[in-house]
């Protein structure tokens, strides 16, 4: 039997640390570049879901952030802050993404506390080793709690090529976990992990076990942990504003109303 904890730390945990530490700036301007200054957990614009609908596309017109995180008075459009899920959002999102966990399950219990000065979990920044450990433990605990109800165990691959079926699983489950379709490079990275799990003699994972580790990897990834439903695609401009696609709008609405991921009705509209 492979040592799941050791491998997940070496592969998934290290990947999470590297990726999360790269995504450490506060705003994204209309050209997709990082702009200075973190905002609070309520995001730019109106409403607690980060309610602004776009950001300016001309870097010279992007309002600068004040030291306390507020935007200068000459702002004419809400900024789009880059931020992680807060504790309530993380707890609710895990329950909705993985219904088998149950209504009382709290996967965010060991995560850093959100606070009124907004310097902890909700704001992006370099991720510490302690946070990486906690994120890894959160993902592993969720899959262990689910047992036979884990998403990979519920995925029907009878009579299908296992590699093709695993890719289909990554695309379908990943779309819900990341709240948008995965980019090709994201699917390829997860499939490379799958291939290693299945073919490395020191790993030798079975099919369902390998899918379980893929879910753990997704739960530690920036696509799941951050409010950024645009993925890697370039922004679409409408004049000087960035247009939000329906995945971004669905997530903003859902986290504004329910502090959780979009349900099926909202997600597929």
ROTI-842192 format. One record per residue (C-alpha): x, y negated, z; residue in three letters; residue number from 1. Coordinates in pm, whole numbers. Layout:
<rs>
[r [X,Y,Z],ALA,NUM]
...
</rs>
This chain:
<rs>
[r [0,0,0],UNK,1]
[r [150,-339,-96],UNK,2]
[r [216,-600,166],UNK,3]
[r [-59,-847,76],UNK,4]
[r [41,-1117,323],UNK,5]
[r [405,-1122,220],UNK,6]
[r [324,-1132,-147],UNK,7]
[r [51,-1393,-119],UNK,8]
[r [283,-1620,76],UNK,9]
[r [563,-1573,-175],UNK,10]
[r [349,-1627,-486],UNK,11]
[r [20,-1798,-405],UNK,12]
[r [132,-1999,-104],UNK,13]
[r [443,-2126,-275],UNK,14]
[r [243,-2218,-585],UNK,15]
[r [-7,-2406,-369],UNK,16]
[r [273,-2599,-198],UNK,17]
[r [435,-2693,-528],UNK,18]
[r [110,-2796,-698],UNK,19]
[r [-43,-2980,-404],UNK,20]
[r [274,-3173,-334],UNK,21]
[r [275,-3297,-693],UNK,22]
[r [-80,-3432,-662],UNK,23]
[r [5,-3687,-398],UNK,24]
[r [-112,-4024,-530],UNK,25]
[r [-431,-4208,-451],UNK,26]
[r [-588,-4340,-771],UNK,27]
[r [-596,-4240,-1134],UNK,28]
[r [-630,-4519,-1387],UNK,29]
[r [-801,-4499,-1724],UNK,30]
[r [-492,-4371,-1900],UNK,31]
[r [-467,-4074,-1667],UNK,32]
[r [-168,-4218,-1480],UNK,33]
[r [-135,-4243,-1105],UNK,34]
[r [-204,-4585,-958],UNK,35]
[r [-90,-4695,-616],UNK,36]
[r [-264,-4656,-285],UNK,37]
[r [-490,-4396,-121],UNK,38]
[r [-859,-4463,-68],UNK,39]
[r [-1079,-4326,208],UNK,40]
[r [-1275,-4002,200],UNK,41]
[r [-1580,-4182,64],UNK,42]
[r [-1393,-4258,-256],UNK,43]
[r [-1421,-4555,-488],UNK,44]
[r [-1745,-4722,-585],UNK,45]
[r [-2072,-4670,-401],UNK,46]
[r [-2182,-4375,-193],UNK,47]
[r [-2001,-4114,12],UNK,48]
[r [-1939,-3893,-288],UNK,49]
[r [-1691,-4131,-450],UNK,50]
[r [-1979,-4303,-627],UNK,51]
[r [-1807,-4523,-888],UNK,52]
[r [-1868,-4387,-1236],UNK,53]
[r [-1543,-4486,-1403],UNK,54]
[r [-1207,-4654,-1368],UNK,55]
[r [-1044,-4925,-1574],UNK,56]
[r [-838,-4810,-1871],UNK,57]
[r [-592,-5100,-1883],UNK,58]
[r [-328,-5062,-1609],UNK,59]
[r [-281,-5439,-1599],UNK,60]
[r [-643,-5484,-1491],UNK,61]
[r [-649,-5208,-1231],UNK,62]
[r [-706,-5380,-895],UNK,63]
[r [-438,-5309,-641],UNK,64]
[r [-522,-5140,-313],UNK,65]
[r [-484,-5326,14],UNK,66]
[r [-270,-5172,291],UNK,67]
[r [-586,-5054,469],UNK,68]
[r [-696,-4860,159],UNK,69]
[r [-967,-5103,45],UNK,70]
[r [-971,-5245,-307],UNK,71]
[r [-910,-5613,-371],UNK,72]
[r [-1209,-5842,-419],UNK,73]
[r [-1142,-5888,-791],UNK,74]
[r [-1235,-5524,-856],UNK,75]
[r [-1507,-5500,-1117],UNK,76]
[r [-1540,-5124,-1132],UNK,77]
[r [-1493,-4847,-878],UNK,78]
[r [-1162,-4667,-867],UNK,79]
[r [-1149,-4288,-894],UNK,80]
[r [-955,-4170,-588],UNK,81]
[r [-771,-3841,-582],UNK,82]
[r [-861,-3665,-258],UNK,83]
[r [-896,-3324,-104],UNK,84]
[r [-1211,-3167,29],UNK,85]
[r [-1286,-3280,383],UNK,86]
[r [-1360,-3026,655],UNK,87]
[r [-1738,-3034,609],UNK,88]
[r [-1701,-3019,232],UNK,89]
[r [-1459,-2728,255],UNK,90]
[r [-1680,-2534,494],UNK,91]
[r [-1993,-2587,283],UNK,92]
[r [-1817,-2521,-47],UNK,93]
[r [-1676,-2189,75],UNK,94]
[r [-2023,-2078,189],UNK,95]
[r [-2185,-2175,-141],UNK,96]
[r [-1908,-2033,-357],UNK,97]
[r [-1896,-1710,-154],UNK,98]
[r [-2252,-1650,-22],UNK,99]
[r [-2152,-1322,139],UNK,100]
[r [-1964,-1518,407],UNK,101]
[r [-2292,-1611,574],UNK,102]
[r [-2443,-1939,689],UNK,103]
[r [-2240,-1961,1010],UNK,104]
[r [-1898,-1892,860],UNK,105]
[r [-1653,-2180,908],UNK,106]
[r [-1350,-2146,683],UNK,107]
[r [-1234,-2497,772],UNK,108]
[r [-1194,-2434,1145],UNK,109]
[r [-813,-2443,1139],UNK,110]
[r [-782,-2725,888],UNK,111]
[r [-661,-3071,995],UNK,112]
[r [-938,-3293,1128],UNK,113]
[r [-1086,-3574,923],UNK,114]
[r [-1065,-3901,1113],UNK,115]
[r [-1190,-4257,1102],UNK,116]
[r [-862,-4404,980],UNK,117]
[r [-855,-4152,697],UNK,118]
[r [-497,-4035,726],UNK,119]
[r [-551,-3661,741],UNK,120]
[r [-717,-3395,533],UNK,121]
[r [-926,-3607,298],UNK,122]
[r [-632,-3803,158],UNK,123]
[r [-381,-3648,-84],UNK,124]
[r [-19,-3631,9],UNK,125]
[r [277,-3399,45],UNK,126]
[r [153,-3071,187],UNK,127]
[r [338,-2941,491],UNK,128]
[r [442,-2580,544],UNK,129]
[r [185,-2563,824],UNK,130]
[r [-94,-2668,589],UNK,131]
[r [20,-2418,327],UNK,132]
[r [6,-2145,590],UNK,133]
[r [-340,-2250,699],UNK,134]
[r [-468,-2264,343],UNK,135]
[r [-327,-1918,278],UNK,136]
[r [-484,-1784,596],UNK,137]
[r [-816,-1945,504],UNK,138]
[r [-817,-1772,164],UNK,139]
[r [-711,-1435,302],UNK,140]
[r [-965,-1451,586],UNK,141]
[r [-1248,-1529,345],UNK,142]
[r [-1171,-1227,125],UNK,143]
[r [-1123,-1002,428],UNK,144]
[r [-1457,-1116,573],UNK,145]
[r [-1636,-1049,245],UNK,146]
[r [-1504,-694,215],UNK,147]
[r [-1705,-510,-51],UNK,148]
[r [-1901,-831,-116],UNK,149]
[r [-1589,-1005,-250],UNK,150]
[r [-1645,-1154,-599],UNK,151]
[r [-1401,-915,-766],UNK,152]
[r [-1584,-614,-625],UNK,153]
[r [-1913,-743,-765],UNK,154]
[r [-1779,-793,-1117],UNK,155]
[r [-1892,-518,-1355],UNK,156]
[r [-1608,-393,-1573],UNK,157]
[r [-1741,-45,-1641],UNK,158]
[r [-1608,84,-1974],UNK,159]
[r [-1424,-240,-2050],UNK,160]
[r [-1054,-305,-2096],UNK,161]
[r [-935,-406,-1749],UNK,162]
[r [-706,-687,-1862],UNK,163]
[r [-975,-843,-2080],UNK,164]
[r [-1226,-798,-1800],UNK,165]
[r [-992,-963,-1550],UNK,166]
[r [-956,-1260,-1783],UNK,167]
[r [-1333,-1284,-1811],UNK,168]
[r [-1354,-1280,-1431],UNK,169]
[r [-1094,-1556,-1400],UNK,170]
[r [-1286,-1773,-1647],UNK,171]
[r [-1632,-1714,-1493],UNK,172]
[r [-1544,-1727,-1123],UNK,173]
[r [-1284,-1998,-1182],UNK,174]
[r [-1547,-2217,-1348],UNK,175]
[r [-1750,-2215,-1027],UNK,176]
[r [-1449,-2245,-794],UNK,177]
[r [-1298,-2539,-985],UNK,178]
[r [-1644,-2684,-1064],UNK,179]
[r [-1548,-2704,-1431],UNK,180]
[r [-1416,-2471,-1703],UNK,181]
[r [-1052,-2375,-1648],UNK,182]
[r [-790,-2506,-1885],UNK,183]
[r [-612,-2240,-2092],UNK,184]
[r [-286,-2286,-1902],UNK,185]
[r [-469,-2228,-1572],UNK,186]
[r [-619,-1904,-1700],UNK,187]
[r [-282,-1793,-1836],UNK,188]
[r [-109,-1862,-1501],UNK,189]
[r [-367,-1657,-1312],UNK,190]
[r [-342,-1375,-1565],UNK,191]
[r [36,-1375,-1525],UNK,192]
[r [-22,-1324,-1154],UNK,193]
[r [-268,-1045,-1232],UNK,194]
[r [-16,-871,-1461],UNK,195]
[r [250,-889,-1191],UNK,196]
[r [16,-747,-930],UNK,197]
[r [-75,-456,-1155],UNK,198]
[r [263,-374,-1309],UNK,199]
[r [530,-462,-1051],UNK,200]
[r [626,-132,-880],UNK,201]
[r [656,-312,-547],UNK,202]
[r [302,-445,-583],UNK,203]
[r [104,-170,-759],UNK,204]
[r [-234,-329,-682],UNK,205]
[r [-550,-163,-802],UNK,206]
[r [-792,-354,-1023],UNK,207]
[r [-1030,-474,-749],UNK,208]
[r [-743,-556,-512],UNK,209]
[r [-577,-765,-782],UNK,210]
[r [-899,-960,-843],UNK,211]
[r [-916,-1027,-470],UNK,212]
[r [-569,-1183,-476],UNK,213]
[r [-670,-1393,-777],UNK,214]
[r [-959,-1532,-574],UNK,215]
[r [-720,-1606,-288],UNK,216]
[r [-492,-1789,-533],UNK,217]
[r [-783,-1997,-664],UNK,218]
[r [-889,-2092,-311],UNK,219]
[r [-537,-2229,-253],UNK,220]
[r [-515,-2415,-582],UNK,221]
[r [-551,-2789,-653],UNK,222]
[r [-848,-2714,-881],UNK,223]
[r [-1047,-2591,-582],UNK,224]
[r [-908,-2812,-307],UNK,225]
[r [-918,-3147,-485],UNK,226]
[r [-1203,-3359,-617],UNK,227]
[r [-1079,-3372,-974],UNK,228]
[r [-1328,-3205,-1208],UNK,229]
[r [-1161,-3344,-1520],UNK,230]
[r [-890,-3079,-1527],UNK,231]
[r [-594,-3145,-1754],UNK,232]
[r [-783,-3306,-2040],UNK,233]
[r [-723,-3666,-2141],UNK,234]
[r [-987,-3921,-2036],UNK,235]
[r [-1252,-4035,-2283],UNK,236]
[r [-1277,-4411,-2299],UNK,237]
[r [-1587,-4625,-2346],UNK,238]
[r [-1436,-4966,-2404],UNK,239]
[r [-1224,-5032,-2096],UNK,240]
[r [-1398,-4765,-1887],UNK,241]
[r [-1341,-4393,-1848],UNK,242]
[r [-1647,-4181,-1919],UNK,243]
[r [-1729,-3902,-1675],UNK,244]
[r [-1838,-3570,-1822],UNK,245]
[r [-2133,-3374,-1685],UNK,246]
[r [-1913,-3159,-1458],UNK,247]
[r [-1773,-3469,-1289],UNK,248]
[r [-2118,-3624,-1254],UNK,249]
[r [-2265,-3300,-1117],UNK,250]
[r [-1994,-3278,-851],UNK,251]
[r [-2028,-3642,-752],UNK,252]
[r [-2403,-3601,-712],UNK,253]
[r [-2370,-3274,-523],UNK,254]
[r [-2104,-3388,-277],UNK,255]
[r [-2292,-3716,-229],UNK,256]
[r [-2617,-3538,-144],UNK,257]
[r [-2508,-3210,17],UNK,258]
[r [-2135,-3232,92],UNK,259]
[r [-2092,-2919,-118],UNK,260]
[r [-2039,-2790,-470],UNK,261]
[r [-2316,-2815,-732],UNK,262]
[r [-2582,-2543,-720],UNK,263]
[r [-2667,-2343,-1033],UNK,264]
[r [-2948,-2577,-1140],UNK,265]
[r [-2727,-2887,-1125],UNK,266]
[r [-2416,-2714,-1257],UNK,267]
[r [-2584,-2593,-1576],UNK,268]
[r [-2777,-2908,-1667],UNK,269]
</rs>
